[in-house]
Amino acid sequence: MSSVLAPSPHDASVPYHDPLGKLNWEAVDRDAWWLPPEALSLAGVPEFEALPIAARRRLSQYELAHLLETGLWLESLFISRLAAQSDATDDIAVRRRLLQEIREEAGHSLMFLELMTRSGVAIPGARAHRPRFAQLVGRLAPADGLLFWATVVAGEELPHRMNRALRRGVEDATLSAVVYHMTGLHMHDEAHHIAHARLTAESLAAAAPAWRRRVAAALVTRVFDPFVRHVCYPHAQVYALALGGAGERWRPLAAANPRRRALVAEAIRPTLAFFERIGLAVASRHAAP
């Protein structure tokens, strides 16, 4: 690993607690909201609000499953890169830090899979809808380079901020307790991972010549908007599974939904501000005007 990489937040003296053992999986509830109603992509859309509450609640479950599937994809990608870095170094301390992060990411993924297994809420063939260029960059960008770590920042921060919408539903007694606590465990770890990714990207940007920052910014821009669309505007299958019928009718309504557009603009604002601060001119059509 390059010496410019920021120190990991992991401390070998801190014991690991398996998140699977912290949740009461017997309490998984299909009769509860998994996301607050106002956090749904179709919140406020008249055609959606006219549906029975059971259908709207079911969309909350499938939209969260969509976020979990995105998390499974990103964590699998990240784990594979961390494992390769661990295998490429003889530094025992570095290998320990990498393996600790792999363990945390694997714990998150196992939580997601457990919820899907217990509830039966899953999205078959989700991998077919992943943004291809983001997948390519995640697999091939040098793991000690600015492009890789800038995309890690984007990949971790957007789902993290979308998950915070769930946490704002704490006052809603109908919100699933299992989902709420699972998301809290995930967010706790992700806050450390995001801080590490930001420090690393900032260090690499400071050491990079201006031309390299321009190239990285152009590539991150090409990754960013398709990734935002993927995370924040679920593909048609999500709507079909939750609401039945042709899911294609709902996606344009979500894309035009002013509530959703405002939520997305707010979610990406800190990431775009961070990129600007470290010298990466990343543009997004999803940003607030």
C-alpha positions in Angstrom: 0.0 0.0 0.0 1.2 3.5 -0.8 2.6 5.5 2.2 0.3 8.4 1.3 -2.8 6.4 2.4 -4.4 7.7 5.6 -4.3 5.7 8.7 -7.2 3.3 9.2 -9.8 4.1 12.0 -9.5 0.5 13.3 -7.9 -0.2 16.6 -6.8 -3.7 17.2 -7.5 -3.4 20.9 -11.3 -2.9 20.3 -13.1 -6.2 20.4 -15.3 -7.1 17.4 -19.0 -7.8 18.1 -20.9 -9.7 15.4 -23.9 -7.5 14.4 -25.9 -10.6 13.6 -26.1 -11.4 17.3 -27.2 -7.9 18.3 -30.6 -8.1 16.6 -33.8 -9.9 17.4 -34.4 -11.5 14.0 -37.6 -13.2 15.3 -39.1 -9.7 15.3 -38.8 -9.0 11.6 -42.1 -7.5 10.6 -43.7 -7.3 7.2 -46.6 -5.2 8.6 -44.3 -2.3 9.5 -42.7 0.5 7.5 -39.1 -0.1 6.7 -38.5 3.4 5.5 -40.6 6.4 6.7 -43.3 7.3 4.2 -41.8 10.7 3.5 -38.5 9.0 2.5 -39.9 7.0 -0.4 -39.2 7.9 -4.0 -42.9 8.3 -4.7 -43.8 10.3 -1.5 -46.2 13.0 -2.4 -47.0 11.7 -5.9 -50.8 11.7 -6.1 -51.1 8.3 -8.0 -49.0 6.7 -5.3 -50.7 8.4 -2.3 -54.0 7.1 -3.6 -52.9 3.5 -3.2 -53.8 1.4 -0.1 -51.5 1.8 2.9 -50.4 -1.8 2.6 -49.1 -1.2 -0.9 -47.3 2.0 0.1 -45.8 0.2 3.1 -44.7 -2.7 0.8 -42.8 -0.2 -1.4 -40.9 1.0 1.7 -39.8 -2.6 2.2 -38.6 -3.1 -1.4 -37.0 0.3 -1.6 -34.9 -0.6 1.5 -34.2 -4.0 -0.1 -32.9 -2.0 -3.1 -30.6 -0.1 -0.8 -29.4 -3.3 0.8 -28.7 -4.9 -2.6 -26.6 -1.8 -3.5 -24.8 -2.3 -0.2 -24.1 -5.9 -0.9 -22.7 -5.0 -4.3 -20.4 -2.2 -3.0 -19.2 -4.1 0.0 -18.4 -7.2 -2.1 -16.4 -5.0 -4.4 -14.6 -3.3 -1.6 -13.9 -6.5 0.2 -12.3 -8.0 -2.9 -10.0 -4.9 -3.3 -9.1 -4.9 0.4 -8.3 -8.6 0.3 -6.0 -8.1 -2.7 -4.2 -5.3 -0.8 -3.8 -7.5 2.2 -2.2 -10.3 0.1 0.2 -7.7 -1.6 1.8 -6.5 1.6 4.1 -8.0 4.2 3.3 -5.3 6.8 1.4 -7.2 9.5 -0.2 -4.0 11.0 -1.6 -3.0 7.6 -2.8 -6.5 7.0 -4.6 -6.5 10.4 -6.3 -3.2 9.6 -7.4 -4.4 6.2 -8.8 -7.7 7.6 -10.6 -5.8 10.4 -12.4 -3.7 7.8 -13.2 -6.8 5.7 -14.7 -8.4 8.8 -16.9 -5.3 9.4 -18.1 -5.1 5.8 -18.8 -8.9 5.8 -20.9 -8.4 9.0 -23.0 -5.8 7.3 -23.6 -7.9 4.3 -24.6 -10.9 6.4 -27.1 -8.6 8.2 -28.6 -7.6 4.9 -28.9 -11.2 3.8 -30.5 -12.2 7.1 -33.2 -9.6 6.8 -33.9 -10.7 3.2 -34.0 -14.4 4.2 -36.3 -13.8 7.2 -38.7 -11.5 5.4 -38.7 -12.9 1.9 -38.2 -9.3 0.6 -35.5 -9.6 -2.1 -34.8 -8.4 -5.6 -33.9 -11.3 -7.9 -31.3 -10.4 -10.6 -30.4 -7.1 -9.0 -26.9 -7.3 -10.4 -28.2 -6.7 -13.9 -29.2 -3.2 -13.0 -25.8 -2.0 -11.5 -24.1 0.9 -13.2 -21.5 -0.7 -15.5 -18.9 2.0 -15.5 -19.0 2.3 -11.7 -18.4 -1.5 -11.6 -15.5 -1.2 -14.0 -13.8 1.6 -12.1 -14.4 -0.2 -8.8 -12.7 -3.3 -10.1 -9.8 -1.8 -12.1 -8.8 1.6 -10.7 -5.5 1.3 -8.7 -6.4 0.7 -5.1 -3.8 3.2 -3.9 -5.0 5.9 -6.4 -7.1 9.0 -6.2 -9.8 7.8 -8.6 -10.4 4.7 -6.5 -10.7 6.5 -3.2 -12.8 9.3 -4.6 -15.3 6.7 -5.8 -15.2 5.0 -2.5 -16.2 8.3 -0.8 -19.1 8.7 -3.3 -20.1 5.0 -2.9 -20.1 5.1 0.9 -21.6 8.5 1.5 -24.7 8.5 -0.7 -26.2 5.2 0.8 -25.2 6.4 4.2 -27.1 9.7 3.9 -30.1 7.9 2.4 -30.1 5.6 5.4 -30.2 8.6 7.6 -33.7 9.3 6.2 -34.7 6.0 8.0 -33.3 7.2 11.3 -35.4 10.3 11.1 -38.4 8.0 11.4 -37.6 7.1 15.0 -40.7 8.9 16.4 -42.9 6.8 14.1 -44.0 3.8 16.3 -44.9 1.9 13.1 -41.3 1.8 11.8 -39.7 -1.6 12.0 -37.5 -1.9 15.1 -35.3 -4.5 13.5 -34.7 -2.4 10.4 -34.1 0.7 12.5 -31.5 -0.9 14.7 -29.8 -2.8 11.8 -29.4 0.5 10.0 -28.0 2.1 13.1 -25.3 -0.6 13.5 -24.4 -0.2 9.8 -24.2 3.6 10.0 -22.0 3.5 13.1 -19.3 1.5 11.2 -19.8 3.4 8.0 -19.1 6.7 9.7 -15.6 5.4 10.5 -15.1 4.0 6.9 -16.2 7.3 5.4 -13.8 9.3 7.5 -11.0 7.0 6.5 -11.9 7.2 2.8 -12.1 11.0 3.0 -8.7 11.3 4.6 -7.2 9.0 2.1 -8.7 10.8 -0.9 -7.7 14.2 0.5 -4.1 13.0 1.0 -3.9 11.6 -2.5 -5.4 14.7 -4.1 -2.9 16.9 -2.3 -0.1 14.8 -3.7 -1.4 14.7 -7.2 -0.5 17.1 -10.0 -3.3 19.3 -11.4 -3.6 17.2 -14.6 -4.2 14.0 -12.6 -6.9 15.8 -10.5 -8.6 16.9 -13.7 -8.6 13.3 -15.1 -9.8 11.9 -11.8 -12.6 14.5 -11.6 -13.7 13.7 -15.2 -13.9 10.0 -14.4 -15.6 10.5 -11.1 -18.2 12.7 -12.8 -18.9 9.9 -15.3 -19.4 7.5 -12.4 -21.3 9.8 -10.1 -24.6 10.5 -11.8 -25.4 6.9 -12.9 -24.6 5.8 -9.4 -27.0 8.5 -7.9 -29.7 7.4 -10.3 -29.2 3.8 -9.3 -29.3 4.4 -5.6 -32.0 7.1 -5.4 -34.4 6.2 -8.3 -35.0 2.4 -8.1 -35.2 0.4 -11.3 -38.6 -0.7 -12.6 -38.4 -4.1 -11.1 -38.5 -2.7 -7.6 -41.8 -1.0 -8.3 -43.2 -4.1 -10.0 -42.3 -6.3 -7.1 -43.8 -3.9 -4.5 -46.8 -2.6 -6.4 -47.5 -5.2 -9.1 -48.2 -4.5 -12.8 -45.7 -2.6 -15.0 -43.1 -1.1 -12.9 -42.0 1.2 -15.7 -45.0 3.5 -15.0 -43.6 4.5 -11.6 -40.0 5.4 -12.4 -40.7 8.5 -14.4 -43.0 9.7 -11.7 -40.2 9.3 -9.1 -37.7 11.0 -11.4 -40.0 14.1 -11.7 -41.0 14.0 -8.0 -39.9 17.4 -6.4 -39.7 15.8 -3.0 -37.3 13.1 -4.2 -35.3 15.6 -6.2 -34.8 17.8 -3.1 -33.9 14.9 -0.9 -31.3 13.7 -3.4 -29.8 17.1 -3.9 -29.4 17.5 -0.2 -27.9 14.0 0.1 -25.2 14.6 -2.5 -24.4 18.2 -1.5 -21.7 17.4 1.1 -20.0 14.9 -1.2 -19.8 17.4 -4.0 -18.5 20.1 -1.6 -15.8 17.7 -0.4 -14.7 17.0 -4.0 -14.5 20.7 -4.7 -12.5 21.3 -1.5 -9.8 18.7 -2.5 -9.6 20.0 -6.0 -11.9 17.7 -8.0 -14.4 19.6 -10.1 -17.2 16.9 -10.1 -20.5 18.0 -11.6 -23.9 16.5 -11.1 -27.2 17.2 -12.7 -28.8 16.0 -9.5 -27.4 18.9 -7.5 -29.6 21.8 -6.4 -29.7 24.7 -8.9 
